[in-house]
């Protein structure tokens, strides 16, 4: 199965079921990760990593798509305790 589940920043901000389910999952993870060092593997556009950075001690967003990592770094690189890296989860 070749499934890609990735939201752009615009899609993540939309008021539809897909965006709301993604954002709700990250909202729960934000509570569970409070004070921890977090690796957000397959972070995509980085919106979830940004959410996690609100409560985690530090967050590293990791994705194998270099373009996504560059866009996430550009969008959220100024957030303290948050960085992005291009790497394969395997």
MMTF fields as JSON, N, C-alpha, C and O atoms, coordinates in Angstrom:
{
  "mmtfVersion": "1.0.0",
  "mmtfProducer": "UNKNOWN",
  "numBonds": 359,
  "numAtoms": 360,
  "numGroups": 90,
  "numChains": 1,
  "numModels": 1,
  "chainsPerModel": [1],
  "groupsPerChain": [90],
  "chainIdList": ["A"],
  "bondAtomList": [4, 2, 8, 6, 12, 10, 16, 14, 20, 18, 24, 22, 28, 26, 32, 30, 36, 34, 40, 38, 44, 42, 48, 46, 52, 50, 56, 54, 60, 58, 64, 62, 68, 66, 72, 70, 76, 74, 80, 78, 84, 82, 88, 86, 92, 90, 96, 94, 100, 98, 104, 102, 108, 106, 112, 110, 116, 114, 120, 118, 124, 122, 128, 126, 132, 130, 136, 134, 140, 138, 144, 142, 148, 146, 152, 150, 156, 154, 160, 158, 164, 162, 168, 166, 172, 170, 176, 174, 180, 178, 184, 182, 188, 186, 192, 190, 196, 194, 200, 198, 204, 202, 208, 206, 212, 210, 216, 214, 220, 218, 224, 222, 228, 226, 232, 230, 236, 234, 240, 238, 244, 242, 248, 246, 252, 250, 256, 254, 260, 258, 264, 262, 268, 266, 272, 270, 276, 274, 280, 278, 284, 282, 288, 286, 292, 290, 296, 294, 300, 298, 304, 302, 308, 306, 312, 310, 316, 314, 320, 318, 324, 322, 328, 326, 332, 330, 336, 334, 340, 338, 344, 342, 348, 346, 352, 350, 356, 354],
  "bondOrderList": [1, 1, 1, 1, 1, 1, 1, 1, 1, 1, 1, 1, 1, 1, 1, 1, 1, 1, 1, 1, 1, 1, 1, 1, 1, 1, 1, 1, 1, 1, 1, 1, 1, 1, 1, 1, 1, 1, 1, 1, 1, 1, 1, 1, 1, 1, 1, 1, 1, 1, 1, 1, 1, 1, 1, 1, 1, 1, 1, 1, 1, 1, 1, 1, 1, 1, 1, 1, 1, 1, 1, 1, 1, 1, 1, 1, 1, 1, 1, 1, 1, 1, 1, 1, 1, 1, 1, 1, 1],
  "groupList": [{"groupName": "UNK", "atomNameList": ["N", "CA", "C", "O"], "elementList": ["N", "C", "C", "O"], "formalChargeList": [0, 0, 0, 0], "bondAtomList": [1, 0, 2, 1, 3, 2], "bondOrderList": [1, 1, 2], "singleLetterCode": "X", "chemCompType": "L-PEPTIDE LINKING"}],
  "groupTypeList": [0, 0, 0, 0, 0, 0, 0, 0, 0, 0, 0, 0, 0, 0, 0, 0, 0, 0, 0, 0, 0, 0, 0, 0, 0, 0, 0, 0, 0, 0, 0, 0, 0, 0, 0, 0, 0, 0, 0, 0, 0, 0, 0, 0, 0, 0, 0, 0, 0, 0, 0, 0, 0, 0, 0, 0, 0, 0, 0, 0, 0, 0, 0, 0, 0, 0, 0, 0, 0, 0, 0, 0, 0, 0, 0, 0, 0, 0, 0, 0, 0, 0, 0, 0, 0, 0, 0, 0, 0, 0],
  "groupIdList": [1, 2, 3, 4, 5, 6, 7, 8, 9, 10, 11, 12, 13, 14, 15, 16, 17, 18, 19, 20, 21, 22, 23, 24, 25, 26, 27, 28, 29, 30, 31, 32, 33, 34, 35, 36, 37, 38, 39, 40, 41, 42, 43, 44, 45, 46, 47, 48, 49, 50, 51, 52, 53, 54, 55, 56, 57, 58, 59, 60, 61, 62, 63, 64, 65, 66, 67, 68, 69, 70, 71, 72, 73, 74, 75, 76, 77, 78, 79, 80, 81, 82, 83, 84, 85, 86, 87, 88, 89, 90],
  "secStructList": [7, 7, 7, 7, 7, 7, 7, 7, 2, 2, 2, 2, 6, 1, 1, 1, 2, 2, 2, 2, 2, 2, 2, 2, 2, 2, 2, 2, 2, 2, 2, 2, 6, 6, 6, 1, 3, 3, 3, 3, 3, 6, 7, 6, 6, 1, 2, 2, 2, 2, 2, 2, 6, 6, 6, 1, 1, 3, 3, 3, 3, 3, 3, 1, 7, 2, 2, 2, 2, 2, 2, 2, 2, 2, 2, 2, 6, 6, 1, 6, 6, 3, 3, 3, 3, 3, 7, 7, 7, 7],
  "xCoordList": [0.851, 0.0, 0.894, 1.826, 0.612, 1.408, 0.571, -0.006, 0.507, -0.318, 0.58, 1.536, 0.273, 0.988, -0.019, -0.983, 0.208, -0.675, 0.106, 0.844, -0.055, 0.712, -0.198, -0.912, -0.177, -0.96, -0.027, 0.982, -0.364, 0.352, -0.082, -1.024, 0.595, 0.2, -1.212, -1.983, -1.554, -2.909, -3.942, -5.007, -3.641, -4.577, -4.752, -5.861, -3.674, -3.755, -4.592, -5.185, -4.645, -5.414, -6.876, -7.672, -7.234, -8.598, -9.583, -9.207, -10.829, -11.891, -12.651, -13.835, -11.939, -12.578, -12.162, -11.28, -12.797, -12.592, -11.148, -10.606, -10.526, -9.147, -8.214, -7.43, -8.297, -7.428, -7.728, -6.809, -8.993, -9.359, -8.889, -8.485, -8.936, -8.472, -6.958, -6.456, -6.231, -4.775, -4.409, -3.588, -5.022, -4.706, -5.095, -4.376, -6.217, -6.636, -5.63, -5.364, -5.074, -4.057, -2.832, -2.284, -2.404, -1.257, -1.59, -0.716, -2.837, -3.228, -3.098, -2.626, -3.505, -3.348, -1.869, -1.434, -1.104, 0.334, 1.029, 1.97, 0.565, 1.15, 1.011, 1.944, -0.139, -0.346, 0.548, 1.15, 0.64, 1.404, 2.911, 3.649, 3.368, 4.801, 5.316, 6.464, 4.504, 4.9, 6.208, 6.324, 7.183, 8.465, 9.447, 10.559, 9.071, 9.925, 10.687, 10.329, 11.734, 12.427, 11.728, 11.582, 11.292, 10.417, 11.036, 11.6, 10.925, 11.247, 9.925, 9.249, 9.562, 8.343, 8.743, 9.052, 8.731, 9.186, 8.093, 6.921, 8.486, 7.571, 6.742, 5.516, 7.418, 6.761, 6.108, 5.297, 6.432, 5.804, 6.058, 7.205, 4.988, 5.109, 5.477, 5.754, 5.485, 5.98, 4.958, 5.305, 3.691, 2.688, 2.523, 2.31, 2.619, 2.49, 3.7, 3.564, 4.879, 6.099, 5.994, 6.387, 5.456, 5.268, 4.317, 4.557, 3.241, 2.3, 2.982, 2.811, 3.755, 4.444, 5.427, 5.627, 6.039, 7.03, 6.428, 7.162, 5.113, 4.475, 4.63, 4.619, 4.774, 4.86, 6.099, 6.504, 6.693, 7.852, 9.114, 9.202, 10.075, 11.363, 12.086, 12.703, 12.011, 12.572, 11.902, 11.422, 11.881, 11.27, 12.178, 12.639, 12.426, 13.103, 12.127, 11.729, 11.744, 10.882, 11.757, 12.71, 11.442, 12.258, 11.385, 10.288, 11.88, 11.16, 12.175, 13.227, 11.872, 12.811, 12.677, 13.552, 11.573, 11.369, 12.066, 11.605, 13.172, 13.996, 13.212, 13.385, 12.354, 11.544, 10.63, 10.463, 10.03, 9.165, 9.963, 9.512, 11.141, 11.994, 12.41, 12.407, 12.764, 13.15, 11.987, 12.169, 10.782, 9.605, 9.255, 8.91, 9.342, 9.059, 10.069, 9.701, 11.33, 12.368, 12.125, 12.313, 11.706, 11.425, 10.219, 10.225, 9.189, 7.958, 8.104, 7.536, 8.862, 8.885, 10.282, 10.442, 11.288, 12.67, 12.982, 14.016, 12.11, 12.346, 11.77, 11.88, 11.162, 10.569, 11.643, 12.317, 11.803, 12.812, 12.541, 11.396, 13.595, 13.475, 12.957, 12.679, 12.822, 12.29, 13.287, 13.725, 13.646, 14.476, 14.002, 13.216, 14.489, 14.074, 15.29, 16.329, 15.145, 16.236, 15.668, 14.573, 16.438, 16.074, 16.739, 17.964, 15.907, 16.427, 15.339, 14.162, 15.72, 14.801, 14.498, 15.407, 13.245, 12.84, 13.443, 13.563, 13.815, 14.407, 15.832, 16.502],
  "yCoordList": [-1.172, 0.0, 1.231, 1.331, 2.151, 3.368, 4.558, 5.268, 4.775, 5.834, 6.938, 6.676, 8.164, 9.317, 10.163, 10.67, 10.308, 11.121, 12.358, 12.335, 13.417, 14.635, 15.82, 15.853, 16.796, 18.014, 19.199, 19.322, 20.053, 21.319, 22.216, 21.893, 23.327, 24.264, 24.79, 24.953, 25.055, 25.514, 24.44, 24.74, 23.206, 22.114, 21.91, 21.647, 22.028, 21.854, 22.946, 22.724, 24.117, 25.234, 25.215, 26.032, 24.301, 24.245, 23.804, 23.173, 24.144, 23.762, 22.578, 22.678, 21.449, 20.25, 19.053, 19.159, 17.933, 16.753, 16.267, 15.921, 16.237, 15.753, 16.608, 16.08, 17.917, 18.812, 18.705, 18.629, 18.698, 18.657, 17.377, 17.412, 16.244, 14.995, 15.021, 14.55, 15.571, 15.673, 16.589, 16.236, 17.756, 18.735, 18.188, 18.412, 17.479, 16.909, 15.872, 15.802, 15.075, 14.097, 14.794, 14.371, 15.861, 16.606, 17.317, 17.468, 17.759, 18.398, 17.406, 17.774, 16.173, 15.14, 14.86, 14.768, 14.726, 14.466, 15.606, 15.377, 16.837, 17.988, 17.844, 18.149, 17.385, 17.147, 16.02, 16.138, 14.939, 13.767, 14.005, 13.334, 14.946, 15.188, 16.373, 16.782, 16.917, 18.091, 17.821, 16.842, 18.697, 18.611, 17.599, 17.474, 16.879, 15.822, 16.302, 17.304, 15.575, 15.764, 14.873, 13.672, 15.451, 14.748, 14.692, 15.675, 13.526, 13.376, 13.166, 12.16, 14.104, 13.999, 13.424, 14.156, 12.102, 11.396, 11.456, 11.208, 11.784, 12.01, 13.262, 13.239, 14.351, 15.592, 16.359, 17.249, 16.045, 16.735, 18.228, 18.669, 19.007, 20.474, 21.12, 22.318, 20.353, 20.845, 21.474, 21.887, 21.557, 22.199, 21.46, 22.089, 20.139, 19.355, 19.51, 19.588, 19.556, 19.791, 21.133, 21.273, 22.114, 23.452, 23.389, 24.033, 22.621, 22.463, 21.803, 22.241, 20.748, 20.033, 20.938, 20.791, 21.874, 22.775, 23.682, 24.246, 23.828, 24.649, 24.059, 24.796, 22.738, 22.134, 21.253, 21.028, 20.759, 19.866, 20.657, 21.851, 19.994, 20.628, 20.969, 22.028, 20.08, 20.321, 19.371, 18.301, 19.786, 18.974, 19.0, 20.056, 17.811, 17.695, 17.068, 15.914, 17.83, 17.32, 16.658, 17.266, 15.42, 14.634, 14.17, 13.649, 14.362, 13.882, 13.565, 14.2, 12.598, 12.24, 13.159, 13.184, 13.915, 14.828, 16.152, 16.931, 16.392, 17.577, 18.871, 19.819, 18.917, 20.106, 20.424, 21.588, 19.381, 19.587, 20.102, 20.993, 19.542, 19.97, 21.425, 22.199, 21.795, 23.18, 24.134, 25.201, 23.755, 24.601, 24.722, 25.807, 23.62, 23.653, 24.531, 25.302, 24.41, 25.238, 26.713, 27.561, 27.008, 28.405, 28.936, 30.076, 28.111, 28.547, 28.639, 29.536, 27.718, 27.617, 27.65, 27.391, 27.961, 27.934, 28.921, 28.805, 29.888, 30.886, 30.484, 31.245, 29.312, 28.853, 28.195, 27.269, 28.666, 28.105, 26.646, 26.255, 25.847, 24.436, 23.562, 22.381, 24.132, 23.386, 23.443, 24.521, 22.265, 22.224, 21.086, 20.235, 21.089, 20.111, 19.483, 20.124, 18.201, 17.474, 16.575, 16.026, 16.444, 15.547, 14.188, 14.079, 13.168, 11.814, 10.804, 11.157, 9.566, 8.467, 7.794, 7.54, 7.511, 6.897, 5.505, 5.029, 4.868, 3.538, 3.646, 2.628],
  "zCoordList": [0.0, 0.0, 0.0, 0.798, -0.883, -0.997, -0.539, -1.362, 0.769, 1.341, 1.871, 2.601, 1.504, 2.03, 2.796, 2.222, 4.075, 4.908, 5.325, 6.311, 4.585, 4.817, 4.561, 3.558, 5.462, 5.288, 5.1, 5.794, 4.173, 4.046, 5.2, 5.924, 5.367, 6.422, 6.179, 7.124, 4.923, 4.598, 4.902, 5.441, 4.566, 4.84, 6.348, 6.813, 7.103, 8.56, 9.214, 10.27, 8.596, 9.146, 8.704, 9.169, 7.819, 7.293, 8.372, 9.36, 8.163, 9.09, 8.496, 8.175, 8.356, 7.839, 8.689, 9.541, 8.45, 9.284, 9.272, 10.322, 8.116, 8.027, 8.879, 9.668, 8.721, 9.497, 10.979, 11.794, 11.336, 12.753, 13.435, 14.597, 12.726, 13.343, 13.541, 14.562, 12.569, 12.715, 13.881, 14.728, 13.912, 14.959, 16.338, 17.313, 16.43, 17.711, 18.213, 19.412, 17.314, 17.728, 18.294, 19.312, 17.636, 18.147, 19.449, 20.303, 19.622, 20.88, 22.041, 23.117, 21.834, 22.856, 23.106, 24.254, 22.035, 22.182, 22.921, 23.682, 22.695, 23.385, 24.884, 25.626, 25.34, 26.777, 27.28, 28.347, 26.531, 26.957, 26.945, 27.666, 26.139, 25.974, 26.78, 26.608, 27.637, 28.419, 29.166, 29.903, 28.966, 29.653, 29.085, 29.599, 28.048, 27.494, 26.263, 25.645, 25.924, 24.645, 23.637, 23.864, 22.518, 21.584, 20.194, 19.713, 19.552, 18.131, 17.41, 17.625, 16.563, 15.76, 14.409, 13.469, 14.334, 13.129, 12.067, 12.352, 10.854, 9.727, 9.981, 9.873, 10.319, 10.734, 9.598, 9.856, 8.353, 7.232, 7.263, 7.338, 7.206, 7.131, 8.466, 8.508, 9.55, 10.824, 11.751, 12.857, 11.321, 12.181, 13.505, 14.541, 13.481, 14.711, 15.616, 16.837, 15.02, 15.802, 16.512, 17.67, 15.797, 16.382, 17.567, 18.589, 17.441, 18.556, 19.748, 20.886, 19.491, 20.564, 21.3, 22.506, 20.577, 21.177, 22.251, 23.063, 22.264, 23.295, 24.692, 25.678, 24.787, 26.12, 26.326, 27.467, 25.263, 25.393, 25.729, 25.441, 26.332, 26.629, 25.326, 25.213, 24.355, 23.022, 22.042, 22.415, 20.778, 19.722, 18.503, 18.071, 17.959, 16.677, 15.703, 15.865, 14.691, 13.635, 12.586, 12.098, 12.237, 11.309, 10.146, 10.351, 8.928, 7.75, 6.661, 6.591, 5.818, 4.75, 3.534, 2.669, 3.476, 2.362, 2.668, 3.502, 1.988, 2.248, 2.055, 2.82, 1.041, 0.809, 1.971, 2.338, 2.56, 3.725, 4.914, 5.633, 5.117, 6.229, 6.044, 7.001, 4.834, 4.57, 4.804, 5.391, 4.346, 4.539, 6.022, 6.491, 6.759, 8.196, 8.931, 9.816, 8.562, 9.182, 8.905, 9.778, 7.686, 7.322, 8.089, 8.553, 8.22, 8.879, 10.397, 11.02, 10.995, 12.463, 13.067, 14.26, 12.269, 12.74, 13.843, 14.501, 14.057, 15.096, 16.448, 17.41, 16.543, 17.796, 18.65, 18.199, 19.871, 20.77, 21.097, 21.323, 21.12, 21.465, 20.336, 20.546, 19.13, 17.99, 16.846, 16.445, 16.317, 15.129, 14.234, 14.649, 13.015, 12.014, 11.368, 11.206, 10.997, 10.356, 9.261, 9.383, 8.198, 7.109, 7.381, 7.436, 7.548, 7.82, 7.508, 7.438, 7.321, 7.089, 8.428, 9.217, 8.678, 9.956, 10.155, 11.284, 9.067, 9.207, 9.659, 9.835]
}
